């Protein structure tokens, strides 16, 4: 992706997500069961969050000391032209998120195992030299097998992916896969992102970088 690279105080998390919710019978995978998996459909206003891809619902758990995100149509796409973008704006070591999108998937078979595959990537930018780490951004995927819409009750989450992990490389794509049963004919898929600028503080203390006066972070979601 090609975001602003210079004077803007910019910390960007470019996350491209590929959701593949696939039925797994004994004879193989069935078709993708998500609506608007490519995010190429219309974007619908969902105040106060912003614009959310058709058939998807935005949500936020941010508040207090954590920066909430704004939802937009993104121009960074994994395979076509659109993505779901979430943008955070803050300063220094502020936390941001949790924010994300979810979709209730219908016509499922109770007790059947389903697969969710998520692709995403990240990148950073700021108005100062942030040295070796930048901020920490965490992305995870979960399923409510009962079809609920509250991420706080979800217990089946894939392992968190943290941008501070040495196995991550800026601009690379990463795949997260989660297997989950459905307890009813409807289950809900969640993707969330959140993070912190604490790594900047650590770098400043070690003489490896500076605290940015302000930053933006971006998450782009695509190809379910």
VENTA-V546668 format. One record per residue. N is the residue number from 0. SS is DSSP state (alpha for helix, beta for strand, coil for the rest). Layout:
# VENTA-V546668
n=N ss=SS
n=N ss=SS
This chain:
# VENTA-V546668
n=0 ss=coil
n=1 ss=coil
n=2 ss=coil
n=3 ss=coil
n=4 ss=coil
n=5 ss=coil
n=6 ss=coil
n=7 ss=coil
n=8 ss=coil
n=9 ss=coil
n=10 ss=coil
n=11 ss=coil
n=12 ss=coil
n=13 ss=coil
n=14 ss=coil
n=15 ss=coil
n=16 ss=coil
n=17 ss=coil
n=18 ss=coil
n=19 ss=coil
n=20 ss=coil
n=21 ss=beta
n=22 ss=beta
n=23 ss=beta
n=24 ss=beta
n=25 ss=coil
n=26 ss=coil
n=27 ss=beta
n=28 ss=beta
n=29 ss=beta
n=30 ss=beta
n=31 ss=beta
n=32 ss=coil
n=33 ss=coil
n=34 ss=coil
n=35 ss=coil
n=36 ss=coil
n=37 ss=coil
n=38 ss=coil
n=39 ss=coil
n=40 ss=coil
n=41 ss=coil
n=42 ss=beta
n=43 ss=beta
n=44 ss=beta
n=45 ss=beta
n=46 ss=coil
n=47 ss=coil
n=48 ss=coil
n=49 ss=beta
n=50 ss=beta
n=51 ss=beta
n=52 ss=beta
n=53 ss=coil
n=54 ss=coil
n=55 ss=coil
n=56 ss=beta
n=57 ss=beta
n=58 ss=beta
n=59 ss=beta
n=60 ss=coil
n=61 ss=coil
n=62 ss=coil
n=63 ss=coil
n=64 ss=coil
n=65 ss=beta
n=66 ss=beta
n=67 ss=coil
n=68 ss=coil
n=69 ss=beta
n=70 ss=beta
n=71 ss=beta
n=72 ss=beta
n=73 ss=beta
n=74 ss=coil
n=75 ss=coil
n=76 ss=coil
n=77 ss=coil
n=78 ss=coil
n=79 ss=coil
n=80 ss=coil
n=81 ss=coil
n=82 ss=beta
n=83 ss=beta
n=84 ss=beta
n=85 ss=beta
n=86 ss=beta
n=87 ss=beta
n=88 ss=beta
n=89 ss=beta
n=90 ss=coil
n=91 ss=coil
n=92 ss=coil
n=93 ss=coil
n=94 ss=beta
n=95 ss=beta
n=96 ss=beta
n=97 ss=beta
n=98 ss=beta
n=99 ss=beta
n=100 ss=beta
n=101 ss=beta
n=102 ss=beta
n=103 ss=beta
n=104 ss=beta
n=105 ss=coil
n=106 ss=coil
n=107 ss=coil
n=108 ss=coil
n=109 ss=coil
n=110 ss=coil
n=111 ss=coil
n=112 ss=beta
n=113 ss=beta
n=114 ss=beta
n=115 ss=beta
n=116 ss=beta
n=117 ss=beta
n=118 ss=beta
n=119 ss=beta
n=120 ss=coil
n=121 ss=coil
n=122 ss=coil
n=123 ss=coil
n=124 ss=coil
n=125 ss=coil
n=126 ss=coil
n=127 ss=coil
n=128 ss=coil
n=129 ss=coil
n=130 ss=coil
n=131 ss=coil
n=132 ss=coil
n=133 ss=coil
n=134 ss=coil
n=135 ss=beta
n=136 ss=beta
n=137 ss=beta
n=138 ss=beta
n=139 ss=beta
n=140 ss=beta
n=141 ss=beta
n=142 ss=beta
n=143 ss=beta
n=144 ss=coil
n=145 ss=coil
n=146 ss=coil
n=147 ss=coil
n=148 ss=coil
n=149 ss=coil
n=150 ss=alpha
n=151 ss=alpha
n=152 ss=alpha
n=153 ss=coil
n=154 ss=coil
n=155 ss=beta
n=156 ss=beta
n=157 ss=coil
n=158 ss=coil
n=159 ss=coil
n=160 ss=beta
n=161 ss=beta
n=162 ss=coil
n=163 ss=coil
n=164 ss=coil
n=165 ss=coil
n=166 ss=coil
n=167 ss=coil
n=168 ss=coil
n=169 ss=coil
n=170 ss=coil
n=171 ss=coil
n=172 ss=coil
n=173 ss=beta
n=174 ss=beta
n=175 ss=beta
n=176 ss=beta
n=177 ss=beta
n=178 ss=beta
n=179 ss=beta
n=180 ss=beta
n=181 ss=coil
n=182 ss=coil
n=183 ss=coil
n=184 ss=coil
n=185 ss=coil
n=186 ss=beta
n=187 ss=beta
n=188 ss=beta
n=189 ss=beta
n=190 ss=beta
n=191 ss=beta
n=192 ss=beta
n=193 ss=beta
n=194 ss=beta
n=195 ss=beta
n=196 ss=coil
n=197 ss=alpha
n=198 ss=alpha
n=199 ss=alpha
n=200 ss=alpha
n=201 ss=alpha
n=202 ss=alpha
n=203 ss=alpha
n=204 ss=alpha
n=205 ss=coil
n=206 ss=coil
n=207 ss=coil
n=208 ss=coil
n=209 ss=coil
n=210 ss=coil
n=211 ss=coil
n=212 ss=coil
n=213 ss=coil
n=214 ss=beta
n=215 ss=beta
n=216 ss=beta
n=217 ss=beta
n=218 ss=beta
n=219 ss=beta
n=220 ss=beta
n=221 ss=coil
n=222 ss=coil
n=223 ss=coil
